[in-house]
């Protein structure tokens, strides 16, 4: 499969081929399926974020804040893991230097 450059914004929840379309944090080289995987994972992050918000607005006494946050954090970690895996050399370097990948599994692909 052919890989293309994509420009990813976790904050803006976008994976685009046009560098100038919006601001972005990371550059990846991925197939369309891999780019779609990141889009899907970011959709899951949004869903978990919304669920966590409800937990803060209507807290359940038997569900500590830590439990509410863990599913959101796990989804976000998955996004960053994929960005690192598909990331350009510069992206991987920036992630390492900034500490973003402190939680990432080792990947030397």
N, C-alpha and C positions, 0 to 999 in steps of 0.2 A: 504494500500500500504506500501511496505517496504521502510524505509528510510535508506540512506547510508551517509557516510561522503564524503564530497566534499571539495576541496581546491580551493578557489576563488581568482583570481587576477583581480582586476578592471583595473589596469594599463596594464596588459598583456591580458586582455579580455579573461580569461580562467576560466572554471569550470571543474576540473578534479578529478578523484577518486584516482589518484596516488600522494601521498604527495611529493615524490621526483622528479616528472616529471619536475617541474619548480618552480620558486619562487611564493609565494602566500601571500596574506595579511590576508585572513579570512578563517575560517573553518565553514562549515554549515552541518546540517543534514537535508537531503531533499530526496524526491522521485525523480525519473528520470524526471518526468514531471515538478517538481518545479525547478530542476537544469536547465532544458531546458528553462524554463521561464526566468531565470536569463541570460542565454546565449542570448536569443532573446532580452532582454532588453539592454544587452551590445552591441548587434548589432545596436540597435536603437541609443544608445549613439554615436557609431562610425558614423552613418549616420548624426546625428545632428551636430557632431563635424566637419564633412566634409562640411556640409552646412554652418556652421558658418565661416569656413575658407574662403569659397568663398565670404561671406559677408565682410570679412576684406580685401580680395584682390581686390574685385570689389564692393566697398561700394555704397549702394543706398542712395541718400540724404534723402529720405523719410522714411528710416528704421534705427532708432538709434541702436547703438551697444547693448544697453540693450535688445532690442527686439530680436536681433540675438542670444544673449546669453541665453535668458530665456528658449527656447525650449531645448537647450543642458542641462542646469542645471536641468530642470524638468525631463529629461530622466535619468540623473545621480542620482538624488534624488530617483527615482523609483528603481534603481539598489540597492542603499544602504538600502532602505526600505526593500526590499526582503532579502538582506543579513542579516539584523537585525532580521527579522521575522524567518528565517530558521537557524539563527546562533546558534552555540554552546554557552554554558554558558560563556566560555572564550571570544568568539567573541563579545557577547553582552557587557560583562564587558569592554573589550578593546575599543569598540565603545563609550561607555558611558564615560570612562576615557579620551579618546582622543578628545571628542567633536564632533566626526563624526556624531553622531546621534542627534545633536542639532536641526536639521530640521525634524526629524522623528516624525511620529504620534505615539501616545502611543500604545504600543503593549505588552501585558502580556501573550501571547499565550504560 
